[in-house]
Amino acid sequence: MTEEVFLSPKKKGKIAVFISGRGSNFRAIHDSILAGKMNCEIALVFSNKEDAPGLKTAQDRNLETLFLDPKAYSSREDYEKEIIKELRKRDVA
């Protein structure tokens, strides 16, 4: 299922960025937001790897981060439900 999200030019949408490593795409997105090229805010930087260097980068940029270990859940479905729950807590569409 594919969803398109259109953000109002007047209202900043909240997004989450998923990383598993250095977070090079996350940095590019955040830099674009800071430069005014994207009308949104990063509500969460999420990783399934506790030692992902991009989490430290996000913390250094004063952004909220979250690591959830997929091995801690009995199924992929349970893991994904927990991710969705965390996104909803932060009003991420």
Biopython code that builds the backbone (N, CA, C, O; Angstrom):
import numpy as np
from Bio.PDB.StructureBuilder import StructureBuilder

atoms = [
    (1, "MET", "N", (0.840, -1.172, 0.000)),
    (1, "MET", "CA", (0.000, 0.000, 0.000)),
    (1, "MET", "C", (0.885, 1.235, 0.000)),
    (1, "MET", "O", (1.797, 1.346, 0.818)),
    (2, "THR", "N", (0.626, 2.141, -0.893)),
    (2, "THR", "CA", (1.397, 3.373, -0.987)),
    (2, "THR", "C", (0.515, 4.543, -0.615)),
    (2, "THR", "O", (-0.628, 4.645, -1.061)),
    (3, "GLU", "N", (1.059, 5.427, 0.210)),
    (3, "GLU", "CA", (0.334, 6.626, 0.590)),
    (3, "GLU", "C", (1.159, 7.833, 0.195)),
    (3, "GLU", "O", (2.380, 7.840, 0.347)),
    (4, "GLU", "N", (0.486, 8.857, -0.314)),
    (4, "GLU", "CA", (1.159, 10.108, -0.608)),
    (4, "GLU", "C", (0.797, 11.091, 0.483)),
    (4, "GLU", "O", (-0.355, 11.162, 0.911)),
    (5, "VAL", "N", (1.783, 11.849, 0.931)),
    (5, "VAL", "CA", (1.552, 12.839, 1.968)),
    (5, "VAL", "C", (1.872, 14.203, 1.391)),
    (5, "VAL", "O", (2.984, 14.443, 0.920)),
    (6, "PHE", "N", (0.904, 15.086, 1.427)),
    (6, "PHE", "CA", (1.102, 16.452, 0.960)),
    (6, "PHE", "C", (1.076, 17.363, 2.176)),
    (6, "PHE", "O", (0.142, 17.320, 2.976)),
    (7, "LEU", "N", (2.099, 18.178, 2.305)),
    (7, "LEU", "CA", (2.202, 19.059, 3.450)),
    (7, "LEU", "C", (1.758, 20.456, 3.077)),
    (7, "LEU", "O", (2.127, 20.978, 2.025)),
    (8, "SER", "N", (0.973, 21.049, 3.934)),
    (8, "SER", "CA", (0.529, 22.422, 3.725)),
    (8, "SER", "C", (1.721, 23.354, 3.822)),
    (8, "SER", "O", (2.581, 23.169, 4.683)),
    (9, "PRO", "N", (1.790, 24.365, 2.943)),
    (9, "PRO", "CA", (2.907, 25.300, 3.037)),
    (9, "PRO", "C", (2.910, 26.078, 4.349)),
    (9, "PRO", "O", (3.948, 26.601, 4.757)),
    (10, "LYS", "N", (1.755, 26.159, 5.014)),
    (10, "LYS", "CA", (1.662, 26.918, 6.260)),
    (10, "LYS", "C", (1.932, 26.058, 7.489)),
    (10, "LYS", "O", (2.343, 26.572, 8.530)),
    (11, "LYS", "N", (1.705, 24.773, 7.377)),
    (11, "LYS", "CA", (1.847, 23.893, 8.531)),
    (11, "LYS", "C", (2.952, 22.878, 8.277)),
    (11, "LYS", "O", (2.958, 22.182, 7.261)),
    (12, "LYS", "N", (3.879, 22.808, 9.213)),
    (12, "LYS", "CA", (4.958, 21.833, 9.088)),
    (12, "LYS", "C", (4.453, 20.453, 9.474)),
    (12, "LYS", "O", (3.856, 20.273, 10.536)),
    (13, "GLY", "N", (4.695, 19.494, 8.615)),
    (13, "GLY", "CA", (4.373, 18.118, 8.935)),
    (13, "GLY", "C", (5.504, 17.497, 9.731)),
    (13, "GLY", "O", (6.652, 17.934, 9.645)),
    (14, "LYS", "N", (5.175, 16.486, 10.498)),
    (14, "LYS", "CA", (6.182, 15.774, 11.280)),
    (14, "LYS", "C", (6.527, 14.481, 10.561)),
    (14, "LYS", "O", (5.651, 13.745, 10.108)),
    (15, "ILE", "N", (7.820, 14.225, 10.469)),
    (15, "ILE", "CA", (8.280, 13.006, 9.817)),
    (15, "ILE", "C", (9.203, 12.235, 10.752)),
    (15, "ILE", "O", (9.755, 12.785, 11.705)),
    (16, "ALA", "N", (9.354, 10.963, 10.457)),
    (16, "ALA", "CA", (10.352, 10.125, 11.111)),
    (16, "ALA", "C", (11.318, 9.678, 10.029)),
    (16, "ALA", "O", (10.926, 9.433, 8.888)),
    (17, "VAL", "N", (12.575, 9.576, 10.400)),
    (17, "VAL", "CA", (13.593, 9.100, 9.473)),
    (17, "VAL", "C", (14.124, 7.782, 10.031)),
    (17, "VAL", "O", (14.532, 7.701, 11.189)),
    (18, "PHE", "N", (14.111, 6.759, 9.188)),
    (18, "PHE", "CA", (14.580, 5.435, 9.582)),
    (18, "PHE", "C", (15.998, 5.252, 9.065)),
    (18, "PHE", "O", (16.276, 5.478, 7.888)),
    (19, "ILE", "N", (16.892, 4.841, 9.959)),
    (19, "ILE", "CA", (18.287, 4.628, 9.576)),
    (19, "ILE", "C", (18.744, 3.259, 10.063)),
    (19, "ILE", "O", (18.140, 2.665, 10.957)),
    (20, "SER", "N", (19.817, 2.774, 9.460)),
    (20, "SER", "CA", (20.416, 1.532, 9.952)),
    (20, "SER", "C", (21.934, 1.634, 10.018)),
    (20, "SER", "O", (22.615, 0.685, 10.405)),
    (21, "GLY", "N", (22.451, 2.787, 9.641)),
    (21, "GLY", "CA", (23.904, 2.959, 9.634)),
    (21, "GLY", "C", (24.295, 4.387, 9.939)),
    (21, "GLY", "O", (23.876, 4.959, 10.946)),
    (22, "ARG", "N", (25.108, 4.962, 9.055)),
    (22, "ARG", "CA", (25.648, 6.309, 9.270)),
    (22, "ARG", "C", (24.587, 7.395, 9.234)),
    (22, "ARG", "O", (24.752, 8.443, 9.859)),
    (23, "GLY", "N", (23.519, 7.163, 8.524)),
    (23, "GLY", "CA", (22.466, 8.169, 8.456)),
    (23, "GLY", "C", (22.745, 9.261, 7.445)),
    (23, "GLY", "O", (22.359, 10.410, 7.658)),
    (24, "SER", "N", (23.406, 8.927, 6.351)),
    (24, "SER", "CA", (23.744, 9.951, 5.351)),
    (24, "SER", "C", (22.485, 10.552, 4.726)),
    (24, "SER", "O", (22.440, 11.758, 4.485)),
    (25, "ASN", "N", (21.486, 9.755, 4.466)),
    (25, "ASN", "CA", (20.230, 10.305, 3.929)),
    (25, "ASN", "C", (19.527, 11.160, 4.978)),
    (25, "ASN", "O", (18.961, 12.204, 4.656)),
    (26, "PHE", "N", (19.563, 10.716, 6.232)),
    (26, "PHE", "CA", (18.992, 11.516, 7.316)),
    (26, "PHE", "C", (19.656, 12.888, 7.370)),
    (26, "PHE", "O", (18.969, 13.904, 7.476)),
    (27, "ARG", "N", (20.983, 12.925, 7.296)),
    (27, "ARG", "CA", (21.697, 14.211, 7.354)),
    (27, "ARG", "C", (21.283, 15.105, 6.199)),
    (27, "ARG", "O", (21.095, 16.307, 6.386)),
    (28, "ALA", "N", (21.140, 14.541, 5.018)),
    (28, "ALA", "CA", (20.728, 15.336, 3.850)),
    (28, "ALA", "C", (19.315, 15.893, 4.050)),
    (28, "ALA", "O", (19.049, 17.049, 3.719)),
    (29, "ILE", "N", (18.425, 15.084, 4.583)),
    (29, "ILE", "CA", (17.058, 15.546, 4.847)),
    (29, "ILE", "C", (17.078, 16.662, 5.884)),
    (29, "ILE", "O", (16.446, 17.701, 5.692)),
    (30, "HIS", "N", (17.798, 16.453, 6.975)),
    (30, "HIS", "CA", (17.847, 17.463, 8.034)),
    (30, "HIS", "C", (18.473, 18.760, 7.525)),
    (30, "HIS", "O", (17.988, 19.847, 7.840)),
    (31, "ASP", "N", (19.533, 18.653, 6.749)),
    (31, "ASP", "CA", (20.168, 19.851, 6.185)),
    (31, "ASP", "C", (19.201, 20.600, 5.271)),
    (31, "ASP", "O", (19.179, 21.831, 5.271)),
    (32, "SER", "N", (18.407, 19.874, 4.498)),
    (32, "SER", "CA", (17.415, 20.511, 3.618)),
    (32, "SER", "C", (16.337, 21.227, 4.425)),
    (32, "SER", "O", (15.882, 22.306, 4.046)),
    (33, "ILE", "N", (15.935, 20.629, 5.524)),
    (33, "ILE", "CA", (14.948, 21.274, 6.397)),
    (33, "ILE", "C", (15.532, 22.560, 6.968)),
    (33, "ILE", "O", (14.878, 23.603, 6.953)),
    (34, "LEU", "N", (16.760, 22.486, 7.470)),
    (34, "LEU", "CA", (17.404, 23.666, 8.057)),
    (34, "LEU", "C", (17.595, 24.775, 7.033)),
    (34, "LEU", "O", (17.566, 25.956, 7.378)),
    (35, "ALA", "N", (17.790, 24.396, 5.773)),
    (35, "ALA", "CA", (17.980, 25.377, 4.700)),
    (35, "ALA", "C", (16.653, 25.919, 4.175)),
    (35, "ALA", "O", (16.640, 26.775, 3.291)),
    (36, "GLY", "N", (15.540, 25.428, 4.710)),
    (36, "GLY", "CA", (14.230, 25.901, 4.280)),
    (36, "GLY", "C", (13.737, 25.282, 2.989)),
    (36, "GLY", "O", (12.790, 25.782, 2.383)),
    (37, "LYS", "N", (14.367, 24.201, 2.560)),
    (37, "LYS", "CA", (13.977, 23.538, 1.315)),
    (37, "LYS", "C", (12.860, 22.517, 1.517)),
    (37, "LYS", "O", (12.224, 22.083, 0.556)),
    (38, "MET", "N", (12.628, 22.143, 2.757)),
    (38, "MET", "CA", (11.566, 21.185, 3.073)),
    (38, "MET", "C", (10.741, 21.759, 4.216)),
    (38, "MET", "O", (11.289, 22.235, 5.211)),
    (39, "ASN", "N", (9.427, 21.712, 4.068)),
    (39, "ASN", "CA", (8.525, 22.263, 5.072)),
    (39, "ASN", "C", (8.035, 21.150, 5.993)),
    (39, "ASN", "O", (6.872, 20.749, 5.942)),
    (40, "CYS", "N", (8.939, 20.662, 6.831)),
    (40, "CYS", "CA", (8.581, 19.619, 7.784)),
    (40, "CYS", "C", (9.580, 19.652, 8.927)),
    (40, "CYS", "O", (10.575, 20.375, 8.890)),
    (41, "GLU", "N", (9.293, 18.862, 9.929)),
    (41, "GLU", "CA", (10.240, 18.728, 11.031)),
    (41, "GLU", "C", (10.448, 17.250, 11.312)),
    (41, "GLU", "O", (9.540, 16.438, 11.136)),
    (42, "ILE", "N", (11.637, 16.915, 11.743)),
    (42, "ILE", "CA", (11.935, 15.530, 12.091)),
    (42, "ILE", "C", (11.516, 15.315, 13.539)),
    (42, "ILE", "O", (12.114, 15.866, 14.463)),
    (43, "ALA", "N", (10.481, 14.506, 13.719)),
    (43, "ALA", "CA", (9.977, 14.212, 15.057)),
    (43, "ALA", "C", (10.741, 13.063, 15.699)),
    (43, "ALA", "O", (10.772, 12.937, 16.923)),
    (44, "LEU", "N", (11.362, 12.219, 14.863)),
    (44, "LEU", "CA", (12.038, 11.040, 15.386)),
    (44, "LEU", "C", (13.029, 10.502, 14.365)),
    (44, "LEU", "O", (12.752, 10.465, 13.166)),
    (45, "VAL", "N", (14.182, 10.088, 14.861)),
    (45, "VAL", "CA", (15.134, 9.318, 14.060)),
    (45, "VAL", "C", (15.148, 7.929, 14.686)),
    (45, "VAL", "O", (15.488, 7.766, 15.858)),
    (46, "PHE", "N", (14.779, 6.944, 13.900)),
    (46, "PHE", "CA", (14.576, 5.579, 14.387)),
    (46, "PHE", "C", (15.589, 4.636, 13.759)),
    (46, "PHE", "O", (15.946, 4.773, 12.589)),
    (47, "SER", "N", (16.048, 3.669, 14.560)),
    (47, "SER", "CA", (16.923, 2.634, 14.021)),
    (47, "SER", "C", (16.608, 1.289, 14.648)),
    (47, "SER", "O", (16.170, 1.197, 15.795)),
    (48, "ASN", "N", (16.843, 0.251, 13.863)),
    (48, "ASN", "CA", (16.732, -1.114, 14.365)),
    (48, "ASN", "C", (18.099, -1.638, 14.803)),
    (48, "ASN", "O", (18.243, -2.806, 15.163)),
    (49, "LYS", "N", (19.101, -0.756, 14.767)),
    (49, "LYS", "CA", (20.459, -1.114, 15.186)),
    (49, "LYS", "C", (20.912, -0.133, 16.262)),
    (49, "LYS", "O", (21.038, 1.067, 16.019)),
    (50, "GLU", "N", (21.151, -0.664, 17.442)),
    (50, "GLU", "CA", (21.485, 0.175, 18.591)),
    (50, "GLU", "C", (22.758, 0.983, 18.379)),
    (50, "GLU", "O", (22.881, 2.103, 18.876)),
    (51, "ASP", "N", (23.707, 0.410, 17.638)),
    (51, "ASP", "CA", (24.997, 1.079, 17.449)),
    (51, "ASP", "C", (25.094, 1.855, 16.134)),
    (51, "ASP", "O", (26.196, 2.181, 15.694)),
    (52, "ALA", "N", (23.971, 2.150, 15.510)),
    (52, "ALA", "CA", (23.983, 2.916, 14.253)),
    (52, "ALA", "C", (24.581, 4.301, 14.521)),
    (52, "ALA", "O", (24.045, 5.047, 15.340)),
    (53, "PRO", "N", (25.676, 4.655, 13.850)),
    (53, "PRO", "CA", (26.309, 5.955, 14.078)),
    (53, "PRO", "C", (25.376, 7.140, 13.829)),
    (53, "PRO", "O", (25.554, 8.205, 14.422)),
    (54, "GLY", "N", (24.395, 6.962, 12.964)),
    (54, "GLY", "CA", (23.454, 8.039, 12.675)),
    (54, "GLY", "C", (22.627, 8.450, 13.885)),
    (54, "GLY", "O", (22.161, 9.587, 13.949)),
    (55, "LEU", "N", (22.435, 7.545, 14.851)),
    (55, "LEU", "CA", (21.706, 7.896, 16.070)),
    (55, "LEU", "C", (22.474, 8.952, 16.862)),
    (55, "LEU", "O", (21.883, 9.899, 17.381)),
    (56, "LYS", "N", (23.781, 8.788, 16.950)),
    (56, "LYS", "CA", (24.619, 9.779, 17.649)),
    (56, "LYS", "C", (24.578, 11.111, 16.916)),
    (56, "LYS", "O", (24.495, 12.167, 17.544)),
    (57, "THR", "N", (24.635, 11.064, 15.597)),
    (57, "THR", "CA", (24.551, 12.291, 14.801)),
    (57, "THR", "C", (23.240, 13.011, 15.086)),
    (57, "THR", "O", (23.223, 14.228, 15.272)),
    (58, "ALA", "N", (22.147, 12.265, 15.121)),
    (58, "ALA", "CA", (20.838, 12.865, 15.397)),
    (58, "ALA", "C", (20.804, 13.464, 16.799)),
    (58, "ALA", "O", (20.274, 14.558, 16.995)),
    (59, "GLN", "N", (21.362, 12.760, 17.765)),
    (59, "GLN", "CA", (21.408, 13.283, 19.133)),
    (59, "GLN", "C", (22.243, 14.562, 19.191)),
    (59, "GLN", "O", (21.883, 15.511, 19.888)),
    (60, "ASP", "N", (23.346, 14.585, 18.464)),
    (60, "ASP", "CA", (24.188, 15.784, 18.407)),
    (60, "ASP", "C", (23.438, 16.964, 17.800)),
    (60, "ASP", "O", (23.763, 18.119, 18.075)),
    (61, "ARG", "N", (22.440, 16.675, 16.980)),
    (61, "ARG", "CA", (21.620, 17.722, 16.356)),
    (61, "ARG", "C", (20.349, 17.992, 17.175)),
    (61, "ARG", "O", (19.418, 18.643, 16.700)),
    (62, "ASN", "N", (20.331, 17.490, 18.388)),
    (62, "ASN", "CA", (19.208, 17.690, 19.319)),
    (62, "ASN", "C", (17.881, 17.143, 18.802)),
    (62, "ASN", "O", (16.827, 17.746, 19.009)),
    (63, "LEU", "N", (17.943, 16.007, 18.135)),
    (63, "LEU", "CA", (16.742, 15.344, 17.643)),
    (63, "LEU", "C", (16.479, 14.098, 18.480)),
    (63, "LEU", "O", (17.405, 13.447, 18.966)),
    (64, "GLU", "N", (15.207, 13.784, 18.635)),
    (64, "GLU", "CA", (14.841, 12.593, 19.395)),
    (64, "GLU", "C", (15.185, 11.343, 18.597)),
    (64, "GLU", "O", (14.951, 11.274, 17.391)),
    (65, "THR", "N", (15.744, 10.360, 19.290)),
    (65, "THR", "CA", (16.092, 9.096, 18.649)),
    (65, "THR", "C", (15.418, 7.947, 19.388)),
    (65, "THR", "O", (15.052, 8.052, 20.558)),
    (66, "LEU", "N", (15.271, 6.854, 18.660)),
    (66, "LEU", "CA", (14.691, 5.657, 19.258)),
    (66, "LEU", "C", (15.285, 4.429, 18.590)),
    (66, "LEU", "O", (15.348, 4.336, 17.364)),
    (67, "PHE", "N", (15.717, 3.490, 19.421)),
    (67, "PHE", "CA", (16.147, 2.178, 18.962)),
    (67, "PHE", "C", (15.170, 1.159, 19.521)),
    (67, "PHE", "O", (14.878, 1.155, 20.716)),
    (68, "LEU", "N", (14.670, 0.303, 18.653)),
    (68, "LEU", "CA", (13.873, -0.844, 19.083)),
    (68, "LEU", "C", (14.513, -2.091, 18.495)),
    (68, "LEU", "O", (14.752, -2.169, 17.290)),
    (69, "ASP", "N", (14.786, -3.051, 19.344)),
    (69, "ASP", "CA", (15.423, -4.290, 18.920)),
    (69, "ASP", "C", (14.372, -5.244, 18.364)),
    (69, "ASP", "O", (13.490, -5.686, 19.100)),
    (70, "PRO", "N", (14.454, -5.564, 17.084)),
    (70, "PRO", "CA", (13.453, -6.476, 16.509)),
    (70, "PRO", "C", (13.457, -7.856, 17.170)),
    (70, "PRO", "O", (12.446, -8.557, 17.154)),
    (71, "LYS", "N", (14.586, -8.242, 17.746)),
    (71, "LYS", "CA", (14.675, -9.559, 18.395)),
    (71, "LYS", "C", (13.864, -9.627, 19.688)),
    (71, "LYS", "O", (13.602, -10.711, 20.208)),
    (72, "ALA", "N", (13.475, -8.474, 20.197)),
    (72, "ALA", "CA", (12.712, -8.430, 21.446)),
    (72, "ALA", "C", (11.221, -8.694, 21.233)),
    (72, "ALA", "O", (10.452, -8.730, 22.193)),
    (73, "TYR", "N", (10.819, -8.877, 19.990)),
    (73, "TYR", "CA", (9.399, -9.072, 19.665)),
    (73, "TYR", "C", (9.194, -10.468, 19.103)),
    (73, "TYR", "O", (10.062, -11.010, 18.418)),
    (74, "SER", "N", (8.041, -11.039, 19.398)),
    (74, "SER", "CA", (7.774, -12.422, 18.992)),
    (74, "SER", "C", (7.532, -12.568, 17.490)),
    (74, "SER", "O", (7.666, -13.660, 16.938)),
    (75, "SER", "N", (7.177, -11.467, 16.836)),
    (75, "SER", "CA", (6.950, -11.528, 15.391)),
    (75, "SER", "C", (7.271, -10.177, 14.763)),
    (75, "SER", "O", (7.331, -9.154, 15.446)),
    (76, "ARG", "N", (7.472, -10.194, 13.475)),
    (76, "ARG", "CA", (7.704, -8.944, 12.749)),
    (76, "ARG", "C", (6.479, -8.034, 12.868)),
    (76, "ARG", "O", (6.604, -6.816, 12.991)),
    (77, "GLU", "N", (5.307, -8.644, 12.828)),
    (77, "GLU", "CA", (4.073, -7.867, 12.944)),
    (77, "GLU", "C", (4.018, -7.118, 14.283)),
    (77, "GLU", "O", (3.644, -5.946, 14.324)),
    (78, "ASP", "N", (4.391, -7.794, 15.371)),
    (78, "ASP", "CA", (4.404, -7.137, 16.685)),
    (78, "ASP", "C", (5.415, -5.995, 16.713)),
    (78, "ASP", "O", (5.153, -4.933, 17.277)),
    (79, "TYR", "N", (6.551, -6.223, 16.108)),
    (79, "TYR", "CA", (7.596, -5.194, 16.032)),
    (79, "TYR", "C", (7.083, -3.973, 15.265)),
    (79, "TYR", "O", (7.244, -2.838, 15.713)),
    (80, "GLU", "N", (6.476, -4.212, 14.129)),
    (80, "GLU", "CA", (5.964, -3.110, 13.315)),
    (80, "GLU", "C", (4.822, -2.370, 14.017)),
    (80, "GLU", "O", (4.693, -1.154, 13.877)),
    (81, "LYS", "N", (4.002, -3.093, 14.762)),
    (81, "LYS", "CA", (2.934, -2.443, 15.533)),
    (81, "LYS", "C", (3.527, -1.499, 16.576)),
    (81, "LYS", "O", (3.000, -0.411, 16.807)),
    (82, "GLU", "N", (4.616, -1.916, 17.197)),
    (82, "GLU", "CA", (5.269, -1.065, 18.195)),
    (82, "GLU", "C", (5.863, 0.182, 17.542)),
    (82, "GLU", "O", (5.789, 1.274, 18.105)),
    (83, "ILE", "N", (6.443, 0.023, 16.376)),
    (83, "ILE", "CA", (6.975, 1.182, 15.647)),
    (83, "ILE", "C", (5.844, 2.162, 15.345)),
    (83, "ILE", "O", (5.981, 3.364, 15.571)),
    (84, "ILE", "N", (4.737, 1.651, 14.838)),
    (84, "ILE", "CA", (3.591, 2.514, 14.513)),
    (84, "ILE", "C", (3.089, 3.229, 15.765)),
    (84, "ILE", "O", (2.757, 4.414, 15.715)),
    (85, "LYS", "N", (3.035, 2.521, 16.872)),
    (85, "LYS", "CA", (2.612, 3.130, 18.140)),
    (85, "LYS", "C", (3.535, 4.300, 18.507)),
    (85, "LYS", "O", (3.067, 5.360, 18.922)),
    (86, "GLU", "N", (4.834, 4.101, 18.352)),
    (86, "GLU", "CA", (5.803, 5.156, 18.669)),
    (86, "GLU", "C", (5.658, 6.346, 17.713)),
    (86, "GLU", "O", (5.796, 7.496, 18.131)),
    (87, "LEU", "N", (5.384, 6.080, 16.454)),
    (87, "LEU", "CA", (5.194, 7.165, 15.486)),
    (87, "LEU", "C", (3.946, 7.972, 15.827)),
    (87, "LEU", "O", (3.960, 9.202, 15.765)),
    (88, "ARG", "N", (2.892, 7.294, 16.180)),
    (88, "ARG", "CA", (1.637, 7.986, 16.527)),
    (88, "ARG", "C", (1.798, 8.850, 17.773)),
    (88, "ARG", "O", (1.199, 9.922, 17.861)),
    (89, "LYS", "N", (2.596, 8.399, 18.733)),
    (89, "LYS", "CA", (2.859, 9.195, 19.938)),
    (89, "LYS", "C", (3.437, 10.563, 19.576)),
    (89, "LYS", "O", (3.248, 11.547, 20.291)),
    (90, "ARG", "N", (4.142, 10.596, 18.453)),
    (90, "ARG", "CA", (4.830, 11.822, 18.033)),
    (90, "ARG", "C", (4.100, 12.539, 16.902)),
    (90, "ARG", "O", (4.644, 13.455, 16.285)),
    (91, "ASP", "N", (2.874, 12.122, 16.637)),
    (91, "ASP", "CA", (2.042, 12.723, 15.580)),
    (91, "ASP", "C", (2.685, 12.655, 14.201)),
    (91, "ASP", "O", (2.543, 13.570, 13.390)),
    (92, "VAL", "N", (3.390, 11.564, 13.946)),
    (92, "VAL", "CA", (3.971, 11.347, 12.622)),
    (92, "VAL", "C", (2.915, 10.680, 11.762)),
    (92, "VAL", "O", (2.328, 9.671, 12.153)),
    (93, "ALA", "N", (2.676, 11.251, 10.586)),
    (93, "ALA", "CA", (1.645, 10.717, 9.689)),
    (93, "ALA", "C", (2.118, 9.443, 9.022)),
    (93, "ALA", "O", (1.383, 8.850, 8.232)),
]
sb = StructureBuilder()
sb.init_structure("model")
sb.init_model(0)
sb.init_chain("A")
sb.init_seg("    ")
for serial, (resi, resn, name, xyz) in enumerate(atoms, 1):
    if name == "N":
        sb.init_residue(resn, " ", resi, " ")
    sb.init_atom(name, np.array(xyz, "f"), 0.0, 1.0, " ", f" {name:<3s}", serial, name[0])
structure = sb.get_structure()
